[in-house]
Amino acid sequence: MSGPSVKYSLTEIAKYLPQGLDPRPEKSAQRLRAIRILGGNVGALQGIAKYRVLEPLKAKIRSN
């Protein structure tokens, strides 16, 4: 398997969430970068849930 781990994605979300929520106008470039990184990591977690957790469970249920 390739791609980021759950631990990495959760760490990055915790790291960039405060920057993504910063309302100050002078921080708009930093906020945009943080939101982009957050979106990538949330998407990675969705993929991990779908392909590494749910698909194996579905396959196991089908085989029974």
Secondary structure, 3 states (H helix, E strand, C coil): CCCCCHHHHHHHHHHHHHHHCCCCHHHHHHHHHHHHHHHHHHHHHHHHHHHHHHHHHHHHHHHC
